[in-house]
Amino acid sequence: MTLRTTIVGCGAVAQRLYRKPLQALDKSGLVRVHALVEPVAHHAETFGAFFPKAARYADLDEALSASQSELTLILSPAHLHSAQAVKVLQSGSHVLCEKPMASTPEECARMNAAAVQAKRVLAIGMVRRFFPAYAQLCRLLQDDQLGRLLAFDYREGHKFDWDVTTPAAFRPRREGGTGVLFDIGPHAIDHLSWTIGDLTVSSYRDDALAGIESNAHLDVVSRACRGIVRLSWNDPQSNELRVIGERGEAVLRVGQFSHLAVRRSSTFEPQRIDVSFAADAEARPKRRLTPGNYQEAIYCQIVQTIRAIALSEPPAVDGRSGEACIALLTDALTKAEPQEMPWLQPAHQSAVRRLHWSQRA
Ligand SMILES: NC(=O)c1ccc[n+]([C@@H]2O[C@H](COP(=O)([O-])OP(=O)(O)OC[C@H]3O[C@@H](n4cnc5c(N)ncnc54)[C@H](O)[C@@H]3O)[C@@H](O)[C@H]2O)c1
């Protein structure tokens, strides 16, 4: 089975993370990249050079009226995801849409309704679901190996260095939240909800004044325990998830594929990683893969989407999970407070508080 596949958006994520897995899948015959939708000619040329047989379109409507796809990957900026996914689903194509699923829960709901109506798969790209160490931690908690959970602490931050090709990720909006919260936030919240269970936000603070937030602090609650989430685009963090239970503690380094440490007595021990993912679309996979880098994880994510289409397996992240993630991030914004800045003089602190987006009428 070969799925005629369209790529919508040929920017940084397409070039850096999707290009190699798509070439491999194209070679193996699971997909045939037959159309690219990209308004910037230079991006279409850079990406299209690797898929010389793919037709190039500057506009999605033009592509939809010219050809029919079975699978469409939406890799465009987040504010376009909902309208594009709805059109694509209505055209009869299945969709794998990069994170964040959309900008608001309403946009997500429209995507889910379109998928149900068209009877098509809507999968959300959350590549970290295919990081073996992340899946191992999830399994460890499901197996109750840490006992009753007491707390968790998630910190992810470093100087922003993703070489985006357009400024779309830096669009301020009245209700906040287009900076780090909707960039790293979906990865963090999806991972935590998957690992620890459904979360609700008890408080949220960020540092956005006239622009977008570079730092976001969430205090969250699950059925089991409380936790904190600290995200930053400019303040280096410990970059780890620490989960503390009655019988032990686990530490996962953010972005690590194969390292997970667990303490059951006084010292931390490395945990054996034995997770793998289907690497083909056979009902009984002939090949499995333990991803060791982003491209291999993306490869498994696309294969999982193909398996959802061909074998009715659930995608790793479906539209309902994607919507729940955006609903949580949106709920955080309704609770927004200015982040404390104790390094400023008291008079400056109150002046800065007044400038915070949440304080404006
Ligand atoms: N999974 C990950 O780790 C990861 C990493 C980076 C980005 N992303 C996500 O991928 C998406 C794209 O991010 P990026 O970093 O590639 O951004 P980018 O700005 O570099 O690329 C977006 C591309 O979409 C194109 N585009 C703009 N309008 C379009 C339209 N109407 N139709 C089709 N294409 C259009 C742009 O010209 C550009 O080439 C975002 O949702 C982002 O959050 C995910």
The ligand as an ORCA input file, in Angstrom:
! r2SCAN-3c Opt
* xyz 0 1
  N       7.809     18.487     16.690
  C       8.756     19.372     16.863
  O       9.731     19.128     17.575
  C       8.641     20.696     16.158
  C       9.780     21.467     15.969
  C       9.635     22.677     15.324
  C       8.412     23.107     14.849
  N       7.311     22.339     15.051
  C       5.988     22.779     14.589
  O       5.964     22.742     13.161
  C       5.173     23.805     12.648
  C       6.027     24.620     11.666
  O       7.150     25.145     12.368
  P       8.493     25.563     11.621
  O       9.514     25.731     12.678
  O       8.739     24.669     10.467
  O       8.060     27.012     11.091
  P       8.583     27.782      9.793
  O       8.030     29.149      9.911
  O      10.067     27.601      9.653
  O       7.915     26.994      8.566
  C       6.561     27.105      8.228
  C       6.457     26.963      6.724
  O       5.077     27.039      6.374
  C       4.991     27.887      5.237
  N       3.659     28.473      5.099
  C       3.229     29.713      5.491
  N       1.949     29.887      5.117
  C       1.562     28.743      4.483
  C       0.364     28.332      3.854
  N      -0.720     29.134      3.815
  N       0.321     27.093      3.306
  C       1.405     26.279      3.342
  N       2.577     26.634      3.915
  C       2.646     27.839      4.474
  C       6.072     28.928      5.464
  O       6.390     29.635      4.285
  C       7.198     28.065      5.963
  O       7.931     27.508      4.917
  C       4.689     24.610     13.869
  O       3.415     24.188     14.201
  C       5.698     24.230     14.942
  O       5.180     24.322     16.267
  C       7.419     21.134     15.670
*
